Amino acid sequence: MPAVRHDFTKTILEILKSHFGDYAEQLLDSSELLQYLNIKTKAANRGSKSRAGFANHYAIYVLVEDYLNHGFHEEDGYDEYDGAQFTVLFRRQRELPFGSKLQNHALNHRLNEEFKKYFPTSAHLPIIRDVETNRYWINENLLKVSANKKPFNIAPAVKEIIDAYIEARRLAFDAFMSYCQQMMDIQDQDPGKAIDFIRGLLRPNVDARVFEIVSYSMLKQFYSDQQIYWGWSPDELNAEYLVLYKTGRTNANDGGIDFVMKPLGRFFQVTETIDAGKYFLDIDKVQRYPITFVVKTEQTVAEVLEKVREQATDRYKVKAVVKRYMDSVEEVINLPELMKRLDLVLEKGKRKEMIEEIVLQSRVEFNVEDEEQHVLAFDEATNPEEGE
């Protein structure tokens, strides 16, 4: 089946042509592994606003690198190889740019599960694992591909494609962080340009991580001058401003709630989809404690709630159960509402604080300090003359 074409496909084909000449197109269209990498590299040229997702790339990378280091692309014998040790592969993943925080999930199951989703009829999965010995192999069947009945080993090209993707993402990442810093520098001289940039991040096609960062930074300032009074008796009340806290890393898949507000104890969950199953899963996490959903959609709040209600009714049938879940949706904040609140934040003169928060959260999310050190070390290891 022909592979989907996008901006980075051109780079993939250039690399394949450098290795295999006129067979490049045919190899891309016939290799499931190359098609998978083609799917997974769509983010390369979209700027840092798109999610990089290095875990599965690097699971393939370290196994292919091990395969190449032992010369199996040039001679047979991989079927008798003892396999790569998990600790060696895991350490190598974390040495790579943007890999310092990677976990073991991709090596153990996530890569295979996602590959199966894209290629459900494939006879092969990328990773072979011996649980008893904790040894790993890349599935050589996916590296040996035929074009016009001529056999090719694509392992060197696979490694080069992932290297090119890493470099593209590094350039996009550097550009994004540079622009964030420029926002800080120009906000007093050219506030309109900085705000236009922020408005561009509140769009349906923006990556989930960046959308969550911008939503948090803006909502934090929106609530910051709202005050409540509380106390143990009517005669002794405390005045306290609302403070929004970010509870963890974005898209961490850790079962947590994204934002928590003090002192009201409101929970906020950021989501890209109008999916009743996901909403109710989040509600069940906190035993049906009311949650405010920040939804990356242009649809009206009424439309979102109606879609959720329809899905819930179809799923649960019982009206009382549906009502209990729907009552747990405290508020829905969609993109138009976020834009209104952004205007209010600007009217309050909170532009500088909001931009500073976006920059801060971006640096935390993208591991800027850690990754700058990892990237420098990687550069010096691969280009020793440049490091001197």
Buried (B, 14 or more C-beta within 10 A) or exposed (E): EEBEEBEBBEBBBEBBBEBBEEBBBBBBBBBBBBBBBBBBBBBBBBBBBBBBBBBBBBBBBBBBBBBBEBEBBEEEEBEEBEBBBBEEBBEBBBBBBBBBEBEBBBBBEBBBEBBEEEBEEBEBBBBBBEEEEBBBBBBBBBBBBEBEEEEBBBBBBBBBBBBBBBEBBBBBBEEBBEBBEBBBEBBEEEBEEBBEBBBEBBEEEBBBBBBBBBBBBBBBBBBBEEEEEEEEEEEEEEEEEBBBEBEEBBBEEEEBBBBBBEEBEBBBBBBBEBEBEBBBEBBEBBEEBBBBBBBBBEBEBEBBBEBBBEBBBEEBEEEEBBEBBBEBBEEBBBBBBBEEBBEEBBEBEBBBBBBBBBBEBBBBBBBBEEBBEBBEEBBEEEEEEEEE
